Amino acid sequence: MSKDQPKRYGANQIAEIANGIVDPVLARRAGINTALLGSWEDIVGDNFADCTRPEKIAWPRRSDLPDDGGHRPGVLTIACEGARALFLSHAQGELIARINGFFGYPAIGQVRIVQKPVSNASVRPRIRKLEGEKAKRLAAMMEGIDDENLRRAVERLGTAVLQAKRK
């Protein structure tokens, strides 16, 4: 915790503790973090969420970097199942743009696709579309949201919350 951040008292979330432990290991071994893994479905979209998984990012060695302190993008290795790898290779340009948008800077310059089975255990269950009064309520709440990515995220959240079964 840095000096600028106030000290927090009380309970920590398990995810914060786990990410604090896992992120340095992932960064050292694979060059990725839990934020990328957790947002992967949103980054690649519905077409590739169920058949791909980021495996590692190979960053250039410091000795390979230009002397002016510049940054060179890394190479992201993605595991992809079967014939879908061909479709993924055709969508590389858009995928690189989405990943760099996630990072906020040109972190990835190239994608390497490896064909292998991908576990579907991490895929979230599909949420059904809202109908009737709940759909109208959600649409009213989303009025005025112009950013398309934000609008989709709010719609997913709102759909999940409004569908939640109360016990």
ZIURZI-V580019 format. One record per residue. N is the residue number from 1. PHI is phi as a letter, one per 30 degrees, with the letter a starting at -180 (999 if undefined). PSI is psi in whole degrees, -180 to 180 (999 if undefined). BURIAL is 1 if it has 9 or more other ideal C-beta (glycine too) atoms within 8 Angstrom, else 0. Layout:
# ZIURZI-V580019
{{N,PHI,PSI,BURIAL} {N,PHI,PSI,BURIAL}}
This chain:
# ZIURZI-V580019
{{1,999,132,0} {2,d,168,0} {3,d,-30,0} {4,d,-26,0} {5,d,136,0} {6,d,150,0} {7,d,133,0} {8,c,138,0} {9,c,157,0} {10,j,-163,0} {11,d,142,0} {12,c,149,0} {13,d,145,0} {14,d,-37,0} {15,d,-39,0} {16,d,-44,0} {17,d,-47,1} {18,d,-45,1} {19,d,-36,1} {20,d,-30,0} {21,d,-44,0} {22,d,-39,1} {23,e,-47,1} {24,d,-35,0} {25,d,-47,0} {26,d,-42,1} {27,d,-41,1} {28,d,-42,0} {29,d,-39,0} {30,b,-8,0} {31,i,10,1} {32,c,172,1} {33,b,172,0} {34,d,-25,1} {35,d,-42,0} {36,d,-44,1} {37,d,-42,1} {38,d,-28,0} {39,c,5,1} {40,e,-43,1} {41,d,-39,1} {42,d,-34,0} {43,d,-49,1} {44,d,-19,1} {45,i,177,1} {46,d,-29,0} {47,d,-34,0} {48,b,2,1} {49,d,-36,1} {50,d,-9,0} {51,b,6,1} {52,b,161,1} {53,a,132,1} {54,d,135,1} {55,c,-50,0} {56,a,161,1} {57,c,124,1} {58,c,110,0} {59,d,147,0} {60,d,149,0} {61,d,151,0} {62,e,-33,0} {63,d,-20,0} {64,d,-11,0} {65,d,150,1} {66,d,154,0} {67,d,-22,0} {68,d,7,0} {69,i,17,0} {70,d,171,0} {71,c,135,0} {72,c,134,1} {73,d,157,1} {74,c,-179,1} {75,c,120,1} {76,c,125,1} {77,c,126,1} {78,c,129,1} {79,d,134,1} {80,b,142,1} {81,d,134,1} {82,h,-136,0} {83,d,-15,0} {84,d,-19,1} {85,d,-34,1} {86,d,-45,0} {87,d,-37,1} {88,d,-38,1} {89,d,-33,0} {90,d,-24,0} {91,c,15,1} {92,e,-43,1} {93,d,-47,0} {94,d,-39,0} {95,d,-44,1} {96,d,-42,1} {97,d,-41,0} {98,d,-42,1} {99,d,-44,1} {100,d,-33,1} {101,d,-37,0} {102,d,-46,1} {103,d,-30,0} {104,j,5,0} {105,a,164,0} {106,d,77,0} {107,d,-34,1} {108,c,130,1} {109,c,-18,0} {110,a,149,0} {111,c,133,1} {112,c,124,0} {113,c,129,1} {114,c,125,1} {115,d,121,0} {116,a,161,0} {117,d,142,0} {118,c,128,1} {119,d,134,0} {120,c,9,0} {121,d,-29,0} {122,d,-4,0} {123,d,128,0} {124,d,147,0} {125,d,148,0} {126,d,138,0} {127,c,130,0} {128,d,151,0} {129,d,146,0} {130,d,151,1} {131,b,157,0} {132,i,-136,0} {133,d,-38,0} {134,d,-40,1} {135,d,-41,1} {136,d,-41,0} {137,d,-43,1} {138,d,-42,1} {139,d,-39,0} {140,d,-37,0} {141,d,-29,0} {142,c,-1,1} {143,d,137,0} {144,j,-5,0} {145,d,111,0} {146,c,-35,0} {147,d,122,0} {148,d,-41,0} {149,d,-44,0} {150,d,-40,0} {151,d,-44,1} {152,d,-42,0} {153,d,-43,1} {154,d,-38,1} {155,d,-43,1} {156,d,-45,1} {157,d,-49,0} {158,d,-40,1} {159,d,-45,1} {160,d,-42,1} {161,d,-45,0} {162,d,-23,1} {163,d,-15,1} {164,e,132,0} {165,d,125,0} {166,d,136,0} {167,c,999,0}}
